[in-house]
Amino acid sequence: MKSTAVITLEKGGEIRIEFFPEDAPKTVANFLALAKKGFYNGLTFHRVVPNFVVQGGCPKGDGTGGPGHTIPAEFNAQKHLRGSVAMARSQHPDSAGSQFYICYGPTPHLDGNYTVFGKVVAGMEHVDRIRQGDRMTSVGIVEA
């Protein structure tokens, strides 16, 4: 079964993400579990770096929070390209929890150092319009 995340933005629009479960099974399972329990609903995109990434998923809204657990790194062969979705983390490789980022363009210096676990398949134009503090109304999962 293939899962797709649908991020609904407070300011309008949807972002659809398809996952790479074969490359990052624990990361995908973690994101799906958090989304299904409503963890991401109402959270903001707390970090926006033009021409680099937009980052969200912090319950504190400042980049210091998480879900209360961490997951192991699953560095893989997926590249950081426009629309790539990856887990944010601290300096420790196994410190990711709930924060994720979406790349505005290729960022090869991140390849092999962060877990890429999905890609935007629709709505990248909405990603391009996200501003710091913009809210995710909901993150739903569609199973197909």
TORSEMAR-961832 format. One record per residue (C-alpha): residue number from 1; residue in one letter; x, y, z. Coordinates in nm, 2 decimals, m for minus. Layout:
BEGIN
REC,NUM,a,X,Y,Z
...
END
This chain:
BEGIN
REC,1,m,0.00,0.00,0.00
REC,2,k,0.13,0.34,m0.10
REC,3,s,0.09,0.64,0.14
REC,4,t,0.07,1.00,0.05
REC,5,a,0.08,1.29,0.30
REC,6,v,m0.15,1.59,0.23
REC,7,i,m0.04,1.91,0.41
REC,8,t,m0.32,2.16,0.41
REC,9,l,m0.19,2.52,0.46
REC,10,e,m0.38,2.78,0.67
REC,11,k,m0.32,3.04,0.40
REC,12,g,m0.46,2.80,0.13
REC,13,g,m0.32,2.52,m0.08
REC,14,e,m0.21,2.17,m0.04
REC,15,i,0.12,2.00,m0.06
REC,16,r,0.13,1.63,m0.15
REC,17,i,0.42,1.42,m0.04
REC,18,e,0.50,1.06,m0.16
REC,19,f,0.74,0.86,0.05
REC,20,f,1.05,0.64,0.00
REC,21,p,0.97,0.35,0.25
REC,22,e,1.23,0.13,0.08
REC,23,d,1.51,0.38,0.16
REC,24,a,1.39,0.51,0.50
REC,25,p,1.14,0.27,0.65
REC,26,k,1.17,0.39,1.01
REC,27,t,1.16,0.75,0.91
REC,28,v,0.85,0.70,0.69
REC,29,a,0.68,0.50,0.97
REC,30,n,0.75,0.77,1.22
REC,31,f,0.62,1.05,1.00
REC,32,l,0.30,0.85,0.92
REC,33,a,0.24,0.77,1.29
REC,34,l,0.28,1.13,1.39
REC,35,a,0.06,1.25,1.11
REC,36,k,m0.21,1.00,1.18
REC,37,k,m0.23,1.10,1.55
REC,38,g,m0.26,1.47,1.45
REC,39,f,0.08,1.57,1.58
REC,40,y,0.15,1.81,1.30
REC,41,n,m0.19,1.98,1.29
REC,42,g,m0.16,2.35,1.37
REC,43,l,0.22,2.35,1.38
REC,44,t,0.41,2.62,1.19
REC,45,f,0.69,2.63,0.94
REC,46,h,0.94,2.79,1.19
REC,47,r,1.24,2.82,0.95
REC,48,v,1.24,2.95,0.60
REC,49,v,1.58,3.00,0.43
REC,50,p,1.53,3.13,0.07
REC,51,n,1.68,2.92,m0.20
REC,52,f,1.75,2.65,0.06
REC,53,v,1.48,2.49,0.27
REC,54,v,1.15,2.55,0.45
REC,55,q,1.13,2.36,0.79
REC,56,g,0.84,2.26,1.01
REC,57,g,0.72,2.01,1.26
REC,58,c,0.84,2.17,1.59
REC,59,p,0.58,2.17,1.86
REC,60,k,0.76,2.46,2.03
REC,61,g,0.77,2.66,1.71
REC,62,d,1.13,2.75,1.74
REC,63,g,1.33,2.45,1.62
REC,64,t,1.40,2.31,1.97
REC,65,g,1.10,2.07,2.01
REC,66,g,1.01,1.72,1.91
REC,67,p,0.77,1.44,1.98
REC,68,g,0.94,1.31,2.29
REC,69,h,1.14,1.04,2.10
REC,70,t,1.41,1.02,1.84
REC,71,i,1.47,0.79,1.55
REC,72,p,1.79,0.65,1.40
REC,73,a,1.94,0.81,1.09
REC,74,e,1.86,0.63,0.76
REC,75,f,2.11,0.80,0.53
REC,76,n,2.05,0.67,0.18
REC,77,a,2.12,0.73,m0.19
REC,78,q,1.83,0.97,m0.23
REC,79,k,1.95,1.31,m0.34
REC,80,h,1.84,1.65,m0.20
REC,81,l,1.66,1.80,m0.50
REC,82,r,1.39,2.05,m0.55
REC,83,g,1.09,1.91,m0.35
REC,84,s,1.29,1.66,m0.15
REC,85,v,1.15,1.60,0.20
REC,86,a,1.40,1.51,0.47
REC,87,m,1.43,1.49,0.85
REC,88,a,1.59,1.78,1.04
REC,89,r,1.82,1.69,1.33
REC,90,s,2.08,1.83,1.56
REC,91,q,2.45,1.75,1.52
REC,92,h,2.39,1.40,1.64
REC,93,p,2.29,1.17,1.35
REC,94,d,2.03,0.99,1.55
REC,95,s,1.85,1.30,1.68
REC,96,a,1.56,1.34,1.44
REC,97,g,1.21,1.33,1.58
REC,98,s,0.94,1.53,1.41
REC,99,q,1.10,1.82,1.23
REC,100,f,1.12,1.79,0.85
REC,101,y,1.23,2.02,0.57
REC,102,i,1.15,2.06,0.21
REC,103,c,1.42,2.17,m0.03
REC,104,y,1.37,2.46,m0.27
REC,105,g,1.64,2.33,m0.50
REC,106,p,1.93,2.09,m0.52
REC,107,t,2.14,2.09,m0.20
REC,108,p,2.41,1.83,m0.26
REC,109,h,2.61,1.92,0.05
REC,110,l,2.33,1.76,0.25
REC,111,d,2.33,1.43,0.06
REC,112,g,2.43,1.14,0.28
REC,113,n,2.41,1.35,0.59
REC,114,y,2.03,1.38,0.64
REC,115,t,1.76,1.13,0.58
REC,116,v,1.56,1.20,0.26
REC,117,f,1.23,1.01,0.30
REC,118,g,1.00,1.16,0.04
REC,119,k,0.93,1.41,m0.23
REC,120,v,0.67,1.67,m0.31
REC,121,v,0.46,1.54,m0.60
REC,122,a,0.21,1.83,m0.61
REC,123,g,0.19,2.17,m0.46
REC,124,m,0.55,2.29,m0.49
REC,125,e,0.41,2.63,m0.59
REC,126,h,0.26,2.65,m0.23
REC,127,v,0.60,2.55,m0.08
REC,128,d,0.75,2.84,m0.27
REC,129,r,0.51,3.08,m0.10
REC,130,i,0.55,2.96,0.26
REC,131,r,0.67,3.23,0.50
REC,132,q,0.82,3.19,0.85
REC,133,g,0.53,3.13,1.09
REC,134,d,0.28,3.00,0.83
REC,135,r,0.07,2.72,0.98
REC,136,m,m0.01,2.37,0.87
REC,137,t,m0.38,2.33,0.93
REC,138,s,m0.36,1.96,0.90
REC,139,v,m0.14,1.68,0.78
REC,140,g,m0.35,1.39,0.66
REC,141,i,m0.25,1.05,0.51
REC,142,v,m0.41,0.90,0.21
REC,143,e,m0.36,0.52,0.15
REC,144,a,m0.38,0.40,m0.20
END
